[in-house]
Amino acid sequence: MISQVKSPAAKPFCPATGTSRVPLSSCILALLVGLWCVPVCAADPSESTPNIILIFADDLGWSDLACYGNTLHETPHLDQLARQGMRFTNGYSAAPICSASRAGLLTGKTPARVHFEFVTKETAGSQIPQPGQTLRSPPFTLDLPLEEVTIAEALSQLDYQTYFFGKWHLNAHHNGYLGWSPTHGPPNQGFEFATQDFGGHPYSYKKSPPKPIEKVGEYPADSLVDAMCEAIQKEHQQPFFMMASHFYVHTPVKTPCKWLIEKYSEKLEESSPHRMARIRYAAFVETLDHYVGQLLQALDASGLADETVVIFTSDNGGHPEFASNAPLRGSKWNLYEGGIRVPLIVLWPGTVEPGTTCDQPVAGYDITPTCVEIASADTTTSSNSAKSVLPESIDGVSFLPMLQDPQTDLTRDLNWHFPYYHPERGYTDSLTEIGVNDFAVSQTRPQSAIRSGKYKLLYFDENDRSELYDLSTDISEQNDLSASQPMRTMMLRNRLMEYLYEQPDGAQARRATPLDRKTSEKN
């Protein structure tokens, strides 16, 4: 599946409405009072307007990279990126699941605010209640609303060319799984150039299964990565933003590289749990690292490396059947640390001190305001420029100050909301408790979470229950403090509920609601 498209004209953003929908009367009013936002002119690339490449991995866990402590996986290119830039130890995704996380990253809003908290589907509908479930989850959201201002639309107003490659997953599946919608795909959301291609990921194997690769050091060819590298190396007349959205390391976890299987078979002890799945996954992670290396090599060859910001992160935690998420509890699909804490590495030559570490919490929905502030041409007025192209209702905060000083504390809460059950099939057969390195799918029930400083509270909607953890001493979330610290528990619970259901603008998060008695009795 390969297609390249050039987008229609970017949607204008109107501060009078806080969206890209622009009523004529509002625009006239805004013009009269001098509030109508205009692009910050930057006709030629300069040192103050760097290019930005956002490398977005799929299902890569916080513990999956060697530079984050993994002793099995070999990830030399990402380790080098961390040595040359800044590694965040408390980086979080916007959600524990794919579509929701992407919606949060692209808009700078929590998925709760966007009402996109689950994965998109092919058609509209809702979850079918399973035995043991007592709540009805909200209807599925199929498309990221066009009214939302995306990172691409904001940067376009700052005279950036915008590129998108790979996995979108923010519209109803069109002409097959993950197919882009002609009305809600990347070209409709501000990306001027967009390439849809499974590349060398196993999603492409149905049409062109690869031949076994036995030569050490050889990896599957990937047409998606080739397209990314080609775009980087072409001549640019203005700064560019590129979102390199990989399908790796999402299932199916398969590799034609026999040499990688042999390599990790020798490294992983025979007695290791879930051994063969972890061996295949290790090969998958190293393959992703290789593709990131190709991208970085293309950037070096282009001569643009010194004027380009590179951000690497993932959409959610690791898959429980493949990733060793320890020491974190949980995995993709739930709000324990293993589901939402992810790698985050930023390289910015001349601004980010090489080899630095930032321990302050940041989230995926902070990336949009950060990129917009970085892209603002006049660094002395960057904050004002950033605000002018983004709606006031975003939740994200620019972490540019942290890139300049990793000790900077943004002093705010991080919020998550997942009003769904998971898995949708096989729920009763899944583990009822969520542990550390279960190597199995667990039952996830409607839940929300808030992190404030070193404390994190999880709230479970089914039984109005809270859990409280001190992440500075209990990263594995094993010691629930809710009983010993009832006042702090109540305070954080109230702050979470206020964020979700008592916004000043009247916006409310969607909530799972009680099943009617008849349905509950059947369950």
C-alpha positions in Angstrom: 0.0 0.0 0.0 1.9 3.0 -1.3 0.3 6.4 -2.0 1.7 9.9 -2.0 -0.6 12.9 -1.8 -0.2 16.7 -1.6 -2.8 18.2 0.7 -5.4 20.8 0.0 -4.8 24.3 1.3 -4.3 24.3 5.1 -7.3 25.2 7.3 -7.0 28.7 8.8 -7.2 29.0 12.6 -9.5 31.5 14.2 -8.8 32.5 17.9 -12.4 33.7 18.2 -13.6 30.1 18.1 -10.5 28.2 19.2 -10.8 25.9 16.2 -10.1 25.9 12.5 -13.8 26.5 11.8 -14.1 30.2 11.0 -17.5 31.9 11.1 -17.5 35.1 9.0 -18.8 37.3 11.8 -16.1 36.0 14.2 -13.4 36.7 11.7 -14.6 40.2 11.1 -14.7 40.9 14.8 -11.3 39.4 15.3 -9.8 41.5 12.5 -11.4 44.6 14.0 -9.9 44.1 17.4 -6.5 43.0 16.0 -6.7 39.4 17.2 -6.7 37.5 13.9 -3.6 35.4 13.8 -1.2 35.6 10.9 1.8 33.5 10.0 5.1 34.5 11.4 7.0 35.2 8.2 10.2 33.2 7.7 10.9 33.2 4.1 14.3 31.5 4.3 15.5 28.8 6.7 17.7 30.3 9.5 19.3 29.2 12.7 16.3 30.5 14.6 13.9 28.4 12.7 15.2 24.8 12.8 13.7 21.9 10.9 11.8 19.4 13.2 11.7 15.7 12.7 9.3 13.8 15.0 10.1 10.0 15.0 7.0 8.2 16.4 7.4 4.5 17.3 4.4 2.2 17.7 4.0 0.2 21.0 7.7 0.7 22.0 7.9 0.5 25.8 9.8 2.7 28.2 12.1 -0.3 29.1 12.8 -1.4 25.5 15.9 0.6 24.7 19.4 -0.1 26.0 19.8 3.6 26.9 16.7 3.1 29.2 18.3 0.0 30.9 17.3 -2.9 28.7 20.0 -5.5 28.8 18.7 -7.8 26.0 17.9 -5.4 23.1 20.6 -3.8 21.1 19.7 -0.3 20.0 22.9 1.5 19.1 21.4 4.3 17.0 18.9 5.4 19.6 21.5 5.1 22.3 23.7 7.4 20.3 20.8 9.8 19.9 20.5 9.9 23.7 24.2 10.5 24.1 24.0 13.4 21.7 20.8 14.9 23.1 18.5 14.8 26.2 16.9 11.7 27.6 13.7 12.2 29.5 13.1 9.6 32.3 9.6 10.7 33.0 8.2 11.0 29.5 4.6 9.9 29.0 2.2 9.2 26.1 -1.1 11.0 25.9 -2.9 7.7 26.3 -2.3 3.9 26.7 -3.6 3.1 23.3 -2.8 4.1 19.7 -5.5 6.4 18.2 -6.1 8.3 21.4 -2.4 8.9 21.9 -2.0 10.2 18.4 -5.0 12.5 18.8 -3.4 13.9 21.9 0.0 14.5 20.4 -1.3 16.1 17.2 -3.7 18.5 19.0 -1.9 19.3 22.2 -5.0 18.2 24.1 -5.7 15.2 26.3 -7.8 12.6 24.5 -10.5 13.2 27.1 -10.9 16.8 25.8 -10.9 15.6 22.2 -13.3 12.7 23.0 -11.0 10.3 21.2 -10.0 7.9 24.0 -9.9 4.5 22.2 -8.9 3.2 18.8 -10.8 4.1 15.7 -12.9 1.4 13.9 -14.2 0.8 10.5 -17.8 1.7 11.4 -19.6 3.5 14.2 -20.6 1.6 17.3 -19.9 0.8 20.9 -18.3 -2.0 22.9 -20.6 -5.0 23.5 -20.7 -5.6 27.3 -18.9 -8.8 28.4 -19.5 -11.0 31.5 -18.2 -9.2 34.6 -18.5 -5.7 33.1 -20.9 -3.3 34.8 -20.4 -0.1 32.8 -21.2 0.9 29.2 -18.3 2.7 27.5 -18.9 5.7 25.3 -19.4 5.2 21.5 -16.3 4.8 19.4 -14.9 8.0 17.8 -14.0 7.3 14.2 -12.3 10.5 13.0 -10.2 13.3 14.5 -12.5 16.3 14.0 -11.4 18.7 11.2 -12.1 21.5 13.6 -9.2 20.5 15.8 -6.0 22.5 15.1 -3.2 20.0 14.5 0.6 20.5 14.9 0.9 20.5 11.1 -1.7 23.3 10.7 0.0 25.4 13.4 3.5 25.0 11.9 2.2 25.8 8.5 1.2 29.2 9.8 4.8 29.6 10.8 5.8 29.0 7.2 6.9 25.4 7.6 6.5 22.7 5.0 4.8 19.7 6.6 5.4 16.0 5.8 3.7 12.9 7.1 4.9 9.3 6.6 3.4 6.1 7.8 0.8 5.2 10.4 -2.1 7.7 10.9 -4.8 5.7 12.7 -7.0 8.8 13.2 -9.8 8.1 10.8 -12.3 5.2 10.1 -10.4 2.5 8.3 -10.8 3.2 4.6 -10.4 0.5 1.9 -8.7 -1.8 4.4 -7.1 -1.7 7.9 -5.4 1.6 8.6 -6.3 3.1 5.2 -6.4 6.8 5.1 -9.8 8.5 4.7 -10.1 10.9 1.7 -11.8 13.4 4.1 -9.9 12.9 7.4 -6.5 11.7 6.5 -3.2 13.6 6.9 -3.7 15.8 3.9 -7.0 17.1 5.4 -5.3 17.8 8.7 -2.5 20.2 7.6 0.2 17.9 6.1 1.3 19.3 2.7 3.0 16.1 1.7 1.9 12.6 2.9 3.0 9.1 2.1 0.9 6.0 3.0 3.0 2.9 3.0 3.4 -0.2 5.2 7.1 -0.3 4.2 8.9 -3.4 5.4 6.5 -4.0 8.4 4.7 -7.4 8.4 1.5 -5.6 7.5 3.0 -5.7 3.9 3.7 -9.4 3.9 0.3 -10.4 2.4 1.3 -8.7 -0.9 5.0 -9.3 -0.9 6.3 -11.8 1.7 10.1 -11.3 2.2 12.7 -13.9 1.6 14.7 -15.1 4.6 17.7 -13.0 5.5 20.8 -14.8 6.8 23.5 -12.3 6.2 24.6 -10.7 9.5 23.9 -6.9 9.5 21.3 -7.1 6.7 17.7 -5.9 7.4 14.5 -5.9 5.3 14.3 -3.1 2.8 11.7 -0.5 3.8 10.2 1.7 1.2 8.6 4.0 3.8 12.0 4.8 5.4 13.4 5.3 1.9 10.7 7.9 1.3 11.5 9.6 4.6 15.2 9.8 3.7 14.5 11.1 0.2 12.4 13.9 1.6 15.0 14.9 4.1 17.8 15.0 1.4 15.9 17.0 -1.2 16.5 20.8 -1.5 14.4 22.8 1.0 13.5 26.5 0.5 11.9 26.8 3.9 12.1 24.9 7.2 10.2 21.7 7.4 8.4 19.5 10.0 8.3 15.8 9.4 6.4 13.2 11.3 8.0 9.8 10.7 5.3 7.6 12.1 6.6 4.0 12.2 4.5 0.8 12.3 7.2 -0.9 14.3 7.1 -2.5 16.8 3.4 -3.1 16.6 2.2 -6.7 16.1 2.4 -9.0 14.1 5.9 -9.5 15.5 7.7 -11.3 12.7 11.1 -11.0 11.1 12.8 -12.6 8.0 16.2 -12.0 9.7 17.3 -15.4 10.7 20.6 -14.0 12.0 18.7 -11.8 14.5 16.7 -14.7 15.8 20.0 -16.7 16.2 21.6 -13.7 17.9 18.9 -13.2 20.5 18.5 -16.9 21.0 22.0 -17.0 22.2 21.6 -14.0 24.4 18.3 -14.9 26.2 18.5 -17.7 28.7 16.6 -20.9 28.0 14.7 -20.6 31.3 13.4 -17.1 30.4 9.6 -16.7 30.4 7.8 -16.3 27.1 11.2 -16.8 25.5 10.5 -17.2 21.8 8.1 -14.2 21.7 10.8 -12.1 23.4 13.4 -13.2 20.9 11.3 -12.2 18.0 10.4 -8.9 19.7 14.1 -8.2 20.4 14.8 -8.6 16.7 11.9 -6.3 15.9 13.2 -3.6 18.3 16.7 -3.8 16.7 15.1 -3.5 13.2 13.3 -0.3 14.3 16.6 1.0 15.6 18.2 0.3 12.3 15.6 2.3 10.5 16.0 5.2 12.9 19.7 5.0 12.1 19.0 5.3 8.4 17.0 8.4 9.0 19.7 10.0 11.1 22.3 9.1 8.5 20.2 10.8 5.8 20.0 13.9 8.0 23.8 14.0 8.4 24.2 13.5 4.6 21.8 16.3 3.8 24.0 18.8 5.7 21.0 19.9 7.8 21.8 18.0 11.0 23.0 21.1 12.9 19.8 23.0 12.1 17.3 20.2 12.8 15.6 19.2 16.0 15.0 15.5 16.3 12.3 14.2 18.7 11.9 10.4 19.3 9.1 8.9 21.4 6.4 6.2 21.3 2.6 6.2 21.3 2.1 4.0 24.4 3.7 1.3 26.5 4.9 -2.1 25.4 2.6 -5.0 24.4 2.3 -7.4 27.4 2.9 -10.6 25.4 6.2 -9.4 24.0 7.7 -6.5 25.9 9.4 -6.8 29.3 8.0 -3.6 30.8 9.7 -4.1 34.2 10.3 -2.4 36.5 7.0 -0.8 35.4 3.7 -2.3 36.3 1.2 -2.9 33.5 1.4 -2.5 29.8 -0.2 -1.0 26.7 -4.0 -0.6 27.4 -3.9 0.5 31.0 -2.9 3.5 33.1 -0.2 2.0 35.3 3.3 3.2 34.4 3.9 0.4 31.9 1.0 1.6 29.8 1.9 5.3 29.5 5.5 5.9 30.4 7.5 5.9 27.2 11.0 6.8 25.8 11.5 10.5 24.9 14.7 11.7 23.5 15.4 15.2 22.0 18.4 16.2 19.9 19.0 19.9 19.2 22.6 20.8 18.4 23.7 24.0 19.9 20.7 24.2 22.4 20.4 20.8 24.1 23.6 19.8 26.0 24.8 16.4 24.8 24.3 13.5 27.2 21.8 15.3 29.5 18.9 13.7 31.4 15.7 15.4 32.4 13.7 13.8 35.2 10.7 16.2 35.0 7.4 14.7 33.8 6.2 15.7 30.3 3.4 14.1 28.2 2.8 13.5 24.5 0.3 16.4 24.3 3.2 18.7 25.3 4.9 18.0 22.0 2.7 20.3 19.8 3.2 23.5 21.9 6.9 22.6 22.2 7.4 22.3 18.5 5.4 25.4 17.8 7.5 27.4 20.2 10.7 26.0 18.8 9.5 27.0 15.3 8.6 30.6 16.2 11.1 32.6 14.2 11.9 35.3 16.7 13.2 33.6 19.8 12.5 36.8 21.9 8.8 36.6 21.1 8.5 32.8 20.6 5.9 32.3 23.4 3.6 34.9 21.9 4.0 33.5 18.4 3.3 30.0 19.6 0.1 31.1 21.4 -1.1 32.9 18.3 -1.4 29.8 16.2 -2.8 27.5 18.9 -6.2 27.6 20.7 -6.2 28.5 24.3 -8.0 25.3 25.2 -5.0 23.0 24.7 -3.7 21.1 27.7 -0.1 20.8 26.6 2.7 23.0 27.8 5.9 23.7 25.9 8.9 22.0 27.5 11.3 24.2 25.6 12.6 25.6 28.9 13.6 22.0 29.9 15.6 21.6 26.8 17.6 24.7 27.8 17.7 23.7 31.5 16.7 20.1 32.5 16.1 21.2 36.1 13.1 23.4 35.0 9.9 22.3 36.7 6.6 23.1 34.8 4.6 22.6 38.0 1.3 21.2 36.6 -0.7 18.0 36.7 -0.8 15.4 34.0 -4.1 13.7 33.3 -5.3 10.5 31.5 -8.7 9.1 30.9 -9.6 5.6 29.5 -13.4 5.0 29.9 -13.3 1.6 28.1 -12.8 -2.1 28.8 -10.0 -4.1 27.2 -9.6 -6.6 25.6 -12.7 -6.5 23.5 -12.4 -10.2 22.8 -11.3 -12.8 25.4 -12.0 -10.4 28.3 -13.0 -13.2 30.7 -10.0 -15.3 29.8 -7.5 -12.4 30.6 -5.7 -11.9 33.9 -7.9 -10.2 36.4 -5.0 -8.5 38.1 -2.3 -6.3 36.4 1.2 -7.0 37.6 4.8 -6.5 36.5 6.0 -8.6 33.5 2.9 -10.8 33.3 3.6 -11.6 29.7 -0.1 -11.9 29.2 -3.1 -9.6 28.5 -4.9 -8.3 31.6 -8.4 -7.0 32.1 -8.4 -3.2 31.9 -11.5 -1.6 33.3 -12.6 2.1 32.9 -10.1 4.2 34.7 -8.5 7.6 34.9 -5.2 8.9 36.4 -3.5 12.1 37.5 0.2 12.7 38.2 1.1 15.6 40.4 4.8 15.9 41.3 6.0 12.5 42.6 2.5 11.3 43.4 0.2 9.5 41.0 -3.5 8.6 41.6 -5.5 6.0 39.6 -9.3 6.1 39.8 -11.4 3.1 38.9 -15.0 4.0 37.8 -16.6 0.7 38.4 -16.3 0.8 42.2 -15.4 4.4 42.8 -12.0 3.3 44.0 -8.6 5.1 44.1 -5.0 4.0 44.3 -2.2 6.3 45.3 1.6 5.8 44.6 4.8 7.7 45.3 6.7 7.2 42.1 9.9 8.5 43.5 10.2 5.5 45.7 7.8 3.1 44.1 8.1 3.1 40.3 6.6 -0.3 40.1 3.4 0.9 41.9 3.3 -1.8 44.5 2.6 0.1 47.6 -0.9 1.7 47.5 -0.9 4.8 49.9 -4.6 5.6 49.6 -5.4 4.3 53.0 -2.4 5.8 54.8 -2.8 9.2 53.0 -6.5 9.7 52.7 -6.3 13.6 52.5 -3.8 13.5 49.6 -5.9 10.8 47.9 -9.1 12.9 48.2 -7.3 16.1 47.0 -5.9 14.4 43.9 -9.1 12.6 43.2 -11.0 15.9 43.4 -8.5 17.6 41.1 -8.8 14.8 38.6 -12.7 14.9 38.6 -12.5 18.7 38.3 -10.3 18.4 35.2 -12.5 15.7 33.6 -16.0 17.0 34.4 -15.8 20.7 35.5 -13.9 22.6 32.9 -14.5 26.4 32.9 -15.6 26.3 29.3 -18.2 23.7 30.0 -16.3 20.9 28.2 -16.7 17.5 29.9 -15.0 14.2 29.4 -17.1 11.2 28.4 -17.7 8.7 31.1 -18.6 5.0 31.2 -22.2 4.8 32.5 -23.9 2.0 34.5 -25.5 -0.7 32.5 -29.2 -1.1 32.9 -30.3 -3.7 35.4 -31.5 -6.2 32.8 -28.1 -6.1 31.0 -26.2 -6.3 34.3 -28.1 -9.5 35.3 -27.2 -11.1 32.0 -23.6 -10.4 32.7 
